[in-house]
C-alpha cells in the first residue's frame, strides 16, 4: 500500500465512481445500428489490445488500440465505443498482470470509459459548430482531451502510490506521447473518411498488412535496443575499469576509505531533489565516484602528507581536476561526466580552480559535488586534522553558502543531511576493502638475501657483493638520493597509468615514452607468440619496419631464447635474430639489446626488448628497472589482447572467420549511407548452397564444415579488398559490393557458381554423387530499395526464384587469386647458432 494511503484510496474510489456513473449512463442508452460492423470493430480492437509499440530509448510503450477506438468513435455510437473500450481494457489488464486484481480491473475499466467519452464530446462540440475546419479542430481537441484524461489520471494515481511530485512525474513520463495522440486522432479521421467511401470491411483486408508492418517495426526497434545495450555494456566496462583506478587512489590513504561511495550517495539524492533526470543523473553518478581520478598524476607524498601543503605542492594538487577530466574524455561516456569532474573545485564566487568559473557557469553536477565533497571531508578524519561532528561540518558548509557553494545546493543539503548520512553509512557496508594490513607468513627471504643493516652494500661489475667504504664513495649522495627518488616516482606513475586503457597500442606507447626517461634506447619492441613464432606486436624507434618483418621461432635468436627459457638477457647481440641480416637494405647499427620475458596471470605473454647502437650499453640497473614493471605490463598486455579477442569474436563467425550477421548489418548500414551521400550504386548478393543438407546427412558435419570454410575462402578471393563477405548462418552468405554495375555483378554471380562447382570437386562431394550448386539473388541500390531491409528482402526473393529456375553454368570467368602475404624467414647462420649474450 502506498505511503499516503487515504489520498490514494480516495482518488481511486472517485475515479472508479466516475467511470461507473458514465459507463452506466451509456449502458442504459445501449443500441446498435449495425451488429456486423460493431462485432467487426470489437474483434479488430481486441486483437490489437495486447500489441505494444516500443519507442527507441523510451521505457514506456504505446498501444495501437487507441487509434482503433478513435476510429470506432467516429463510426459507431458512443455506447458501442464504451463497450469496445471496456473489453479492450479488461484484456490488457489480464494479459499484463496474468491474474484478476479487482482494484486494477476497476481502475482501468473506469479509465477506458472516461477517455473515449471525453474525445466524443470534444469532437462533437466542434464538428458541427465551426464550418470548413470543424472536423479537423474536433479531431485535435478530442485527441487532446483523450490524452489529458488518460495520462493525468494515471500520473496522479502513480504519484500517490510512489510519493513523487505529480506534475513533474506527468511531464517526464507522459508529455512526450502527446504528438502520438494527435497523430493517432488524425490517422483515425482519415481512415473514417475512407471507411465512409469503401465500407468498414476494408479493415479486414488491411489488418494482416498492418500486423506485418507492426512486426517489422518491432524487429527494427529490437535491433536498435541490441545496439543500445551493447553501447551500455561497453560504457559499463569502462566505468568498472576507471572505478578500479579510483580504488587505487583510496589505497594510498586509508583515511579516505569509502569517501567516494559516500559522496556518490549524497550527490545522487541532492541531484534528484534538484530535478536532475536521465543522462544528467547518470553523469553525476559516474562523476561522484571518479571525481578524484586525476590524483593519479599527483605524487603520493603530497596526497598523504600529514600536514599543510606548501604553495608548490598545492600547485601540483590543483592539476587533478584537469587530468581527471582528460582521462574520462577518453572513455567517451554517453553522458557529460568530464565537465563535472573538471569543475568540481570551482567556487560560486569565481575564486576556485582550474578556470575560475562562477555561479551557473559551473555545471550543476559540479556544484553538488563541491558542497558534498567538502561536507564529507570535514566530517572524516584526515592526516592533518581530526574529523568534525557532522552538525558542525554542516555549519561550516552553510557559512560558505553563496561564496564557495551554490545556495540552492546547500539548502537541500542542510535540509536532508541527517537522512543522507544514514543512507551513506548503509551504502558503505559492502565497500571493497583492500588487503593492505595482512601479514604474509610464508617466504623466509628473497633470493638475493636481505640488505645488511650494519653497512651499505652494492652490486659490483662482476655481480658479487662487496662493502662500500667511504673512500670509494665517489658519487654525491644527495644526487644519488634525488636520482633514486626520481626513479621511484617515474616507476610509480608508470605503474598507475598501466591499465588506464584496453588499447594495446596506447598502453605500449605510454610505456615507450616513460621508459625513454628511465632507460635510454633507440628502439623498443614487444614480441608475442603466434603459431609457434614470435612476431612484433608493437615497435617504436629505429628500424621499426625491420623488427616488424621478423618471424622468430621459439628458442632461436635473442628473443626466441628469452621466450623459451623465460630468462632475461642483457647486452645481447640483435644480429642473431633470424632474418635480421638477410636483407642488406635493412642494415642497422643497433649493437646491444636488453630483453625480458613477460609473464602474466595465465603464463607467458611475450618478450619486451630495448635496443641501443652502442655495444654493452645496458647496465644491471636498467635490467632491474625493466623487470620492476614487467609483471604489471604483462597483465596489461594480457588484458588488452583478451579484449581484442573478445571484440573480434563478437563480430566474427567462429567456423569461417567471416563477419557475422551483427557485423554485416553495421557495415551494410555504413555502406548504404555512403552510397546515398555520394550518389553511388550498391549491389548486395545473397547466396545459398543447394544440396548442402544432403552433404551433412550423407558425408557428415566435418565434410560440411570443410565445404563452408572453402566457400568462405573462395568468396574472399573473388571479391575486391573493399567488398564485404559475411555469413548469414547455415549455408547462406551475403556479399556487399559498393559501386558495382549490373554487368559486373552478373560476372560475380557466374564466378560464385563456378566456385561452388570447384569446391564440390576439391572436397570430394561430387564423387559421392551429391551435386553442390549455388543459388544467388541480387539487389541494387537505389533501383531495388532504399533501406537495408528492402535490399536484403529483394535479394532473398530473387535467390529463391533462382532456386526454382536454376541457372545453366556459363562460360568460366577467370578468378584472379590474391597474392599471399610474404614473411621474411631466414635460416640462422652457422656462427649464430646461439645468441651472443651475457645472461642473467
N, C-alpha and C positions, 0 to 999 in steps of 0.2 A: 504494500500500500504506500502511496506517495507521502512525503513529509506533511504537506498541507492537506490532510485528509478531508476536512469539512468542505473546503473550497472545491476540491476535486470531485467529491460526490455530488455537491450541489450543482456544479456545472454539467456533470454527466447526466443527472436526472433532468435538468432543464432542457438539455439538447434532446434527450430521448422523448420527453414530453412534447416538445415542439414537433418532432418528427412524427409521433403517433397522432397528434392533432391534425397536422396537414395530411398525412397519409390516410387517416380515417375519413377525412372530408373527401379526398379524391376517390377512395374506395366506395364511398356512398354514392358517388356520381358515375360509377363504372358503366361504360358502354363501349362497344366497338362497331365500327362501320364495315370492317373487312377482316374477318378472322384469319384468312390465309396470310394477309400482309402482317398482321400482329404476330402470328406464330413465326413467320419468316424473320422479322426483326429480333424476336426473342431468341431464336436459335442462333443467329449470327452473333448477337451480343453475348450470349452465354459461352459460345465457342471462343470468343476473344477475351473473356473475363480473366483467364489465367495467364494471358500473354503480357509480358512486360517489355517496354522499350528501354534499353540501357543507354545512358548518355556517357560518352568517354570522360573519365576523370571526375565523374559525379557519382556519389554513393546512391542517391535516390534514383528510383525508376519511374517511368510514366506508363499509363495504361491506354492502349488504343480504344478501349471500350468507351471512353469519354466522347470520341468523335461519333461513334455509333449512337450514343444516347442523344447527342445534339441533333443528329440526323433524324432520329426517331421523333424527337420533339417537334421537328419541322414537318414530319409526315403523318404522325399519329396524334390522337387527342391526349391530353395531359394524364388522365387516369391510366391509359395504356403505358405511357412512358414511365410513370411511377412504378407500375408493376414490373416492367422490364428492369428498371434500375435497382429495385429491391432484390430481385432474383440474382442479378449480377453481383450485388454486394454480398449476398449470402455465399455464393460460390467462391468469391475472392477471399472472404474471411476464413471459410473452412479449409480452402487449399493452402492458405498461408500459415495458419496455426496447426492444422492437422487434427483439430478437435473442436467440439462445440463449447464455446465460452459465452454464456448468456450476456455478460456485460459488453463484450466486443461485438457480438451479433446485434445487440440493441443499438449500440452507438453507430456502427457502420450502416445499418438499415435506416436509421433516422437521418443520417447524413445523406444517404442516397435518395431520400425523399426531398430534402430541403434544397439541394443544389439544382436538380432539374426544374423544380418549381420556380426558383429564382431566375433561371435562364428564361423560362417560358414567359413569365410576366414582364421581364425586361425587354424581351424581343417583341412581344405582342404590343407593348406600350408604344414603341416607336415605329413598328412596321406600317401601321395604317395612318399614324398621325403626321408623318413627315413625307411629303411627296418626293418621288425620284430616288432619294437616298435613304428612305425609311428602313428598307430591308437590310442594307449594309450597316447602318448605325445600330439597328436592332441586334444584328449578329455581334457587333463589337461590344455593346452594352451588356447583352445577355451573356456573352463569354466572360466578360469581366466580373459580372455578378456570380456566375458559376465558380470562377476562380476564387473570389473573395470568400464566399460561403464555405467552399470545400477546404481551402487552406487555412483560413483564420480559425475555424472550429478545431481542426486537427492540431494546429500550432498551439492553441490555448490549452487543450487537454494535455498535450505533451509538456508544456511549460509547467503546468500544475503538478504533473507526475514527477518531473525531474528537478523542479525548483530552479528554473532558469528564467531570465527576463523574457517576457512574452514577445515584444516587438522585435528585439534583436534575433530571437530564435526564429520567428516567422520570416524575417528578412533574409537570413542566411540560409534557411532550409527550403523556402518555397518561392521567394520572389523571382528567382531565376526562371521558374517554369511559366511565368505569365505569358511570354510570347507563344509558348506551346498552346495554351488555352485559346488565345486569339486566333492563332493559325488553324487550330482544330475547328473552331467555330466557322471560319471562312471556308475551310475544306468541306465541312458539312453543308454549308449553304450552296456551294457549287454542286455537290452530289444531289442535293434536294432538287435543284433545277433539272439536272439530268434525269432524276427519277420521275419527275413530273412528265417528261417527254418520252422516256423509254420504258417506264414502268419500274416498280421496285424490284422486279425479278432479276434485274441485271446484276444485283449484288451476288446472286448465286453463282454467276459466271466469274465475277471479279474476285470472289472470296479466295479461291486457290492461288490466283496470281498475287493477291495482296499477302497471302501467307508465305509464298516463296520469297517475295521481297523482304518480308519481315525476317525470315530465316537467314537470307543473305546479309542483311544489315547486322543481325546479331553475330554472325560469323566474323564480319569485318570488325565490329566492336570488340569481340573476343580477341582478335589479333592485336588490336590496339592495347587491350588490357595486358596481354602477354608481354608486349614491348615495354609497357609501363612497369610491370612487375620486374622485368629484367633490369631496367634502369634503377628501380628501388633497391634491388639486391646488390647491384654494384655500389650504389651510394652507401648501403648498409655495410658492405665490406670495407669501403674507405673509412667510414666512421669508426668501425671496430679497430682498424689499424691505427688511426690517429688517437683513439681513446687509449690504446696501449702505450703510445708515446706520452700521453698525458699522465698515465700511471707512472711512467719513468720519471717524470718531474717530481711527483709526490715521493718517489723512492729517495730523492736527495734529502728530504726533510720530513721527518716523522711528524712534526708539529702541524703540517698541513694535510695530514691523512684525513680523507673523507671530505675535505673542504670543497672540492669541485662538485661532488654529489649534493652537498647541502646547498650550494649556490644554485644549482640547477633546480632543486625543489622550490626554493624561494622564488626564483625568477619566473618559472612557468606559471605559478599561481598568480603572481602580480601581472604578468603579461595577459593572461586570460581575463583578469579583472579589468584591465585597461582596454579590452576589446581586440586583442591580437588573435587572429584566426589563421588557419590553413598554413601556407608557406611561411608566414611571419613567425608563428609559434614554433614551427619545426626548425627554423633558423635559430631562434632563441634557445631551443633545446640543445642543438649542437654547439652553439657558441658558449653556452654556460659551462659545458664540460671541457671545452677546448680553448677557452679564452687565454689560458696561460701557456699554450703550446710553444709560444715564441721564447720561453725561458730556456729552451734547449740551446739557444745562442748566447745565453748569459753564463759566465763561468760559475762553477759550483761554489767557490769560496765567497762569491758575492751573494748568491741566493741563501746560503746557510750562515752568513756572517752573524755572530751573536752580539750585534751592536749596531750603532748607526752607520749608515753608508757615507763614504766620502763623496764630494761632488763628482769626482771621476767615476766612482763606482755607480753612482746614480745615473750618470750619462750612459753607462753601459746597460743598466737595468731598463732605461727608457726605450731601448730598441725592441723590447719583446712584443709590444702590440703590432709593430710593423712586420717583424719576422713571422709572427704567428699568422697574420693575415696573408702573407706571401705563401706560407706553407699551405694554408687552406684553399687558396685560389687554385692551386694545382689539383686539388681533389675534385673541383668542379661540382660542388653540391648543387642540387636543383633549386636551392633557395639561398638568399643572401646571408651567408654566415660570415664571410671575410670582413664586410664593412662593420659588423658588430664588434668583432674581435679587434679590429684596427682602432676603434673609437672608444673602447671600454674604459680608458683612463682620461678621456676628455671631461671637462667640468662645465657646469651650466653657465658659469660666468666667463668662459673662454680661457681660463687660466690652466687648463690641462694640457696633455701631450697626446699624440705627437704633432698635431696640426693646429691646436688652439681653437677648435670648433666651439660654438656656444649655442645655448638654447636649443631650439628644434632643428638646428643644423646637425645635431648629433642624432643618429638613429635611435628610435625608441628602445630597441633591444639593448643598445649600449648604455643608455641612461638607466635602465633597470639593473643591468649588471653592475654598474658603478656603485649604486646605492647598496645593493645586496652584498657585493663583494666586500665593501667597507664594513658593513654590519657584522658579517661573519668573521672577518679578520679581527675586529675589535673584541669579539666575544670568544676568540680562540687564543690559546697560548702560542706565543712566538718566542724565537730565540732571544729577542731584545726586550721583551716585557711579558708580564702575566696577563691572562685574559680578564676582561671587564665583565661584570654581571650583564646579562642580556638587556635588562632595563636601562642600565647606564649607557651601554653601547648604543641603544636606540636613541637616547637623548643626544648623544654626540652627533649621530647622523641627522637627527631632526634639526639640531642647531646649524647644520651646514646646508639646510634646505634653501634653495634659491641662490646659493653661491656655488657649491660643488655639485649639488644634486637637483634633479627635476622635482619641483614641489609636488606635482601630481603623483609621481612615483613614491615620494616619501610619505604622502598622505595615506596611500594604500598600505605601505609597509608598516606605518605606525598603527594603523587600524587592525592589521592582521598578523603582526609579527609573533605573537604568542601562539596562535593557531598554526602558523607556518613552521615554527620551531619544533612543535610536536611532529608534524609531518616530516621535517628534515631528519629528526632523530630516527623515525621509523624507516626512512629511506636508506639510512646508512647501516642497517642491520646486516645486509648481505654484501657490503662493500668489500672488494678484494683487498686482502692484506698481504703484503709481500713478506716472504720468509727471510727477513734480514737479521733476526735476533737468535736464530737457532745455532746450535753448536754441532759441528761435524766431528764425530769421534774417530772415524777411520782416517788412515793416511798419516804415517809417522813422520815423514819428512819428504820434501821434494827430491827429485832425482839428483839435483846438483847440490843437495845439502843446504844447511842454514847458513846465513851470513854470520861471521864471527862478531861477537859483542865486544871483544877486547880491542880489536883494531880493524880498520877498514881493509878490505881485500879487493883485488881487481883481477880481471882475466888477462893473462899475458898473451903475447902473439902466438905462442905455441899451444895455448889452451890450458896451461897448468895454473894453479892458484899460487899467488905469492903475496907477501905482505908489502904494503905501500908505506915506505918510510918518508918522513918529512923531506929529506934532501932530494928524493926522487920526484917529489910532487912539483911538477913544472907548470901545472895548469892553475890559473887563478880560480880558487874555489868558489868565489862569488859568481864567476862566469859559468862554472860548471853547474851550480845550483840553478842559475837562471835558465841555462840550456835544458836542464832536466825538467824544470817546471814547464818550459815551453813545449817540450816533447809530450809530457803528460797531458797538458791542455789540448794539444793537437789530437792525440790519440783519443782523449775523452770526447771531444767534439765530433771526431770521425765516427766513433762507435755509436754515439747518439744519433747521428744522421743516417747511419745504415738502417735500412728498413723503412725509411720515410716513403719510399716508392716501390711499387711492384714491377717497375720497368727495369730490366736488367741493364739496358744501356745507360739509364740515368744513374743507377747505383754505381756502375763501374766508372762512369765519367766523374762522379764525385770522388771515388777512391783515387783515381788518377791525379786529379787536381790536388787533393790533400797529400798524397804520397810524394808529390814533386817537392814539397817543402820539407818533408821528413827524410826522404832518401833520394838524392839526385839520380836521375836516369834519363836516357834519351828515348826509350821506348818501353811500353808496358803491354803485356798480352795475357789474356785469360784463355786457357785451353780447356775444352770439355770433351768428354768421351762420347763418340758417335760411331756405332758399328765397329767397335774394337779399335778405333783410332782416335787420336786427339786432333781436334780442329779448333782453330782460333775463333772463339765466340765474340771476343772484343779485342781490338788492337788500337793503340794510340801512339803516335810518335814516329820516329824514323823508320823507314822501310815497312810501313804498315801493310802494303799490298803483298810483300814477300811473306810475312808471317801469316796473312790470311790465306795464302795459297798452300801452306804446308798441311800435309796429312801424315801425322806421326804415329806409327804403330806403337802399341804399348811395349815398353822395355827397350825401345830403340831411341837413340839420340838423348838429348839432355832432358826434355820434358817427358819423354816416354819412360826414362829411368826413374824420374821422380814419381810419376804416376804409378808405376809397377811396384816400387819399393816403399812408397809413401814416406819418403825422407827428403829433407831439403838438400839443395846444392848451392854452394856459394862460390862465385868466381868461376863458373863453368864456361866452356867454350861454345858459343852459339853455333859455330860452324859444323858441329857434329849432328845437328838436326837433319834428318833425312830430307833431301831436296833443297837444303839451304844454299848450296853452292852449285847446283846443277845449271842454272841459267846465269851466264856471265853478266847479262844486262841487269841482273838484280844483285850485283855485288854490294856488300855493305861492310862498313868498317867497325861494326859492333864486335867487341872482343871479349866481353865478360858478361855473365848472366847470374842473377840471383833468382832461384826458383823454389817455391814451397808447394806442397800438396794442400789442397783444401778439402777438409773432411767435415761434412755436415751431419745432421741428425741421423740420416739414413746411409751414411758411409761416404765413399769417395765422390767428390763433386767435380774437381778439375785441378788444374795447375796454374798458379799465378807466377809470372816471370817478369823480372825487370832486366833491362839491358843497358850497357854503357859502352862507350867507344874505347875507354882506357882498359888496359889489362889489369886484372886483380883490383878492380875499382871499388868493390864492395867490402865492407867491414862486418865483423860479427855483430856490432851494434845495429847495423842495418837489418841483418837477419832477425835479430831479436824484435825489432820494431815490426817487421813484416809478419812474424809469427804471432805477435800480440793481437793483430787484427784479423788473422787468418780464419779463426773459428767463427767470428761474427760475420765476416764476409762470406764464408761458406754457407752459413744459414741464409743470408740474404740472397745469394745466388740460387740456392736450392729452392727457396720460396718463389723467386721470380720465375724460374724455369717451370715449377709446378703450375704457376698461374698461367704461363704461356700455353702449357699443355692443356690445361682445363679450358682455356679460352678457345684453343684450336679444336678440341673435341666437341665443344658445344656447337660448333658451326660446321662440322665435318662428318660425313658418313663414315662409319667405322670400317666397313668392308672395303669400299672402293677408294676411299680418300678424297672423294669429290665433295663439294659443298652440299650440305643437306637442305631440306625444304626451307628451314628458317633462313639460312644464308641466301638461298635463291631469291626469296621474296625481298630481302633487303637490297640485294644487288639489282633485282628487276625494277624495284621502285626507283632506285637511283638512275638506272639507265633510261627508264621511261621519262623521268623528269628532265634528264639531259637532252633526250631526243625532242621533247616539247620545247625546251629552251632554245635549241639551235635549229629547230625545224628540220630534223633529220629523220630518216626512216629507222625502223627497228623490227627485226624478224625474230620470232620465237618458234622453235621446233619442239614438238612433244613426240617422243619415240618410245614404242613398246615392242618387246621381243615376242614374236609369235612362236609357240612351241616350247617356251621356257618351262612351263609346268610339267610338260612331258619329260624334259631333261631331269628335273628334280625327282620325278616319280620313277623313271627308269634307270637313270645313271647315278642318282644320289645327290645330296646337297653340296658335297665337296666339288663335284663337277659343275654344278650350277654356280657356285661361288667363283670358280675359275672363269666361267663364261662372263660373269658380271665384271670381274676385275679386268679381263681382257677388253670388254666393251668400254669400260671407263678409260683405260689406257689408249685405246684406239680413237675414241672421241677426242681426247686431248690432242692427239697427233694431227687429226684432220681439221682442227679448229685453229683460229688465229690466237695470238697471245692475249688479246684483249676480249676475246669471246669468253662466255661462261658456260661450263658444262656442270650440271647438277643432277643428283639422283633424287627423284620424287619418292621412291620407295618401290620395293619389289623389283620388277623388271622394267620400270618406266624411268626415262631420262628426259631432261629438259635442256635445250641449248639456246642461249640468248646471243643473238648476232646483231650487234649495233651496226647501223649504216650499211646494211647488205641489201642489194637489189634483188628483185624476184628471180632473175635468171641465175644469179649466184646461189640463191637459196635452193633452187631446183638442183643445181650441181651438188650442193652439200647433201641433199636428200639421197641422191644417187650414190654418193660416197658412203653414206651411212649404210645403205642397203648392201653395197659391196663389202663393207667392213664386217657386217654381220655374217655374210656368206663365208668370208675368210675365217672368221672366228669359229664357225661351225666345222670347218675343215681342220684347223690347227688344234682344236681341243678334242677332236675325235668324236664330236657329236654326230657329224654326218655319217661316219662309219657305222654308228649304232642304228641307223635307219630313221633317226629323228631329223626333221627338216627345220632348221632355225632361220627365220626371216624377221624382217622388221617392218612395222607399220609406222609411218611418220606423218604427222599433221603439222601444218604451218599456219601462222597468222602474222600479219604485218601491221605495224602502226604507221599511219593512222587509219588506213582503209578498213581494217577488220576490227578496230576497237580503240577506245581512248584510255582504258584502265588495265591494270594487270589482270584483274579477274576476267574482263572481256576477252583479252588476247589469249589467256590460257584456256578459257572455255571454248573459243573458236578453234584453236589448235587441237584441243582434245576431241572436238566434234569431227574435225577433218581426219584425225587419226583413226577414229572408229569407222568412218566412211572408207578409209584406205584398207581397213581390215576386211570389210565386206567386199571390196573390189581391189584385190592385191595388185600391185604394180608388176610389170614384167621387168626382170633385171636388165638394165640397159647397158649401153657400151661403157666399159670400165672407164672411170675417171681417175687419173693418176693422183696418188696421195703422196704429198711431199713430207717425208718424215723429218721431225725436228732433229737438229744436231744435238747429240748428248753433251752434257756439261763435262769438261775436261778437268781432271785433277792432276796436279803436279806430284807424282810419286817417284821418288828417286831411291835407287839402291845405295846402301851405305858403302863408302869406300873402305877398302881393307884396313887402312890406317885409322879408321874412325869406328871400329867395331865397338868400342866402349867410350863413354864420354870422358873428356879430359877435364877432370874437375877435382876440387878438394871437397870432401863430403862431410856433412855434419850429421 
